[in-house]
Amino acid sequence: MFERVTAILREYTDHKETPISMDSSLVEDLGLSSLEVINLVLAFEDEFEIEIPERIIPTMHTVGDIVAYLEKNA
C-alpha cells in the first residue's frame, strides 16, 4: 500500500527526490497546497475505487494517515 501511495504522491509534488516516509507531512515536507491535497484525494479515490468523505480529508496530515485510511477502507 505504501508503495502505491508514494507513486501517486510523486505525481503531485515538486519534490521528486525528497524521501517519502510514513511520517512525511503532506504540507510541510512535501510542499502540497490545500488544492493539491484535494486533487491527491481524488487520485486516491480513482486508484483505489473508493470514496473518501470530505470530513476525513482534514485528518490526513501525513503519508501514514493516508496509508492507514486506505488499508482500512480500500
N, C-alpha and C positions, 0 to 999 in steps of 0.2 A: 504494500500500500504506500509506504513512504517513497519508494522509487517513482511510482505513478504520480503522486502529488508533486514531487520535486520536478519531474519533467514538465508538468503543467506550469508550475511556478516559474521555471526558467523562461517560458514564453512571455511572461508578464512582468519581468523585472529587467532593468538595465544593468543589473549587477550579475552578469552571466558567469563570472568567475568567482563570485562570492560563495564560500562554502555554505551549504544549507544544512542545518541540523534540526532536530525536533524542537529545540529551544529558540530557533530563529524567529525574531519578531517580524511580522509582515510589514509593518510601517518603519520601525527604527532600523532593523538590519537589512531588509530587502528594499526599502525605499518606496513601497507602494502607497499610492494615494487612495482615498476612500473610494473613488470611482474605479480604480484598478482592482480594489478588493471586491467590489460588486461584480465586475467583469470576470474576475477569478472564480467567484462563487458560481456564476453561470457556466463557466467552463467545467467546473467540478460536477455540476448538475448534468451537463451533457455527457461527460466522460463516464460517470457512474450511474447514469439513468435514474437519478433521484431528484426530489425537490427539497431544497434546503429552505426552511421557513425564515422569513425576514427577521424574526425575533432572535434567531440563532446567530446571524451574521455578526452582531456586536460582541459576541462571546469568542469569536475566532481571532485571537491575538497572535498566536504562534503557529508554526507548522504543526507542532504536536496537537494543538487544538483541532486543526483540520483533520489530521490523521485519525485522532480519537473519534471524532464525529462520524467520519466516513466508515471506520471499522464497525461502529455500532449500527449504522443506518444504511449502508450500501449493500 
